[in-house]
Amino acid sequence: MAFRPCAQPGCPELVEAGRCQAHQRTKEARRGNSAERGYDSDWKRFREWFVRRHPLCADCCIKKTTDVHHVKKLAEFPELRLAESNCMGLCHECHAVRTQRGE
């Protein structure tokens, strides 16, 4: 198994992948848990409804929707958290691509 330095800049700790335990906890604490970020029981109900209403990925139109993507970022527009017009149903792969691009 190959080890590499922690992904946290300047940390010399060797890990299999990603961040060492100390930096994982730091990142999680900064980010907050899912409910603190707006993904509470209201979101779960909305998400289930949205996925039933939008069963196919809006990008590839082939795979089924697994992720709900906020068009306008939730951190900047919390009032649009449960707005159908601000959401897109995407497969996991297409959602990962959009997230990687910073959308």
C-alpha positions as CSV (number, residue, x, y, z in Angstrom):
1,M,0.0,0.0,0.0
2,A,1.4,3.4,-1.0
3,F,1.3,6.2,1.5
4,R,1.5,9.9,0.7
5,P,1.6,13.2,2.6
6,C,-1.7,14.5,4.1
7,A,-3.6,16.7,1.6
8,Q,-3.5,19.6,4.1
9,P,-0.7,21.9,2.8
10,G,2.4,21.7,5.0
11,C,1.3,18.6,6.9
12,P,4.0,15.8,6.8
13,E,1.7,13.1,8.2
14,L,1.6,10.0,5.9
15,V,-1.8,8.7,4.9
16,E,-3.3,6.2,2.4
17,A,-5.4,9.0,0.8
18,G,-6.8,12.4,1.6
19,R,-6.2,14.0,4.9
20,C,-4.8,12.7,8.2
21,Q,-7.3,12.3,11.1
22,A,-6.4,15.6,12.7
23,H,-7.1,17.6,9.5
24,Q,-10.3,15.6,8.6
25,R,-11.7,16.7,12.0
26,T,-10.6,20.3,11.4
27,K,-12.3,20.4,8.0
28,E,-15.5,18.8,9.3
29,A,-15.7,21.3,12.2
30,R,-15.2,24.3,9.9
31,R,-17.8,23.0,7.5
32,G,-20.4,22.0,10.0
33,N,-22.6,18.9,9.9
34,S,-25.2,18.3,7.2
35,A,-28.1,19.8,9.2
36,E,-26.1,22.9,10.0
37,R,-25.4,23.3,6.2
38,G,-29.2,23.2,5.5
39,Y,-29.7,19.5,4.8
40,D,-32.3,18.8,7.5
41,S,-35.5,16.9,7.6
42,D,-37.3,19.5,5.4
43,W,-34.5,19.0,2.8
44,K,-34.9,15.3,3.0
45,R,-38.6,15.5,2.3
46,F,-38.0,18.0,-0.5
47,R,-35.2,15.9,-2.0
48,E,-37.4,12.8,-2.1
49,W,-40.2,14.7,-3.8
50,F,-37.8,16.4,-6.3
51,V,-36.2,13.1,-7.3
52,R,-39.6,11.5,-8.0
53,R,-40.6,14.6,-10.0
54,H,-37.3,14.6,-12.0
55,P,-36.3,11.0,-12.4
56,L,-33.6,11.4,-15.1
57,C,-30.4,13.3,-15.0
58,A,-30.8,16.8,-16.5
59,D,-27.3,16.7,-18.0
60,C,-26.9,13.2,-19.6
61,C,-30.6,12.3,-19.8
62,I,-29.7,8.6,-19.5
63,K,-29.0,7.8,-15.9
64,K,-31.5,8.2,-13.1
65,T,-31.3,11.2,-10.7
66,T,-29.4,10.4,-7.5
67,D,-28.3,13.9,-6.5
68,V,-30.0,17.2,-6.3
69,H,-27.8,20.1,-7.4
70,H,-28.5,23.7,-6.3
71,V,-28.0,26.0,-9.3
72,K,-27.4,29.0,-7.1
73,K,-25.1,27.9,-4.2
74,L,-26.9,27.2,-1.0
75,A,-24.3,29.1,1.0
76,E,-25.0,32.3,-0.9
77,F,-28.7,31.9,-1.5
78,P,-30.2,30.0,1.6
79,E,-33.6,31.3,0.8
80,L,-33.6,29.2,-2.4
81,R,-32.8,26.0,-0.5
82,L,-36.2,24.4,-1.2
83,A,-37.0,26.1,-4.5
84,E,-37.6,23.7,-7.3
85,S,-36.5,26.4,-9.8
86,N,-33.1,26.5,-8.2
87,C,-32.5,22.7,-8.3
88,M,-31.4,20.2,-10.9
89,G,-31.7,16.4,-10.7
90,L,-28.4,14.9,-11.7
91,C,-26.8,11.4,-11.7
92,H,-23.8,11.1,-9.3
93,E,-21.2,11.4,-12.1
94,C,-22.7,14.5,-13.6
95,H,-23.1,16.1,-10.2
96,A,-19.4,15.4,-9.4
97,V,-18.4,17.1,-12.7
98,R,-20.4,20.2,-11.8
99,T,-19.1,20.3,-8.3
100,Q,-15.5,20.0,-9.5
101,R,-16.1,23.0,-11.8
102,G,-17.3,25.0,-8.8
103,E,-20.9,25.2,-9.9
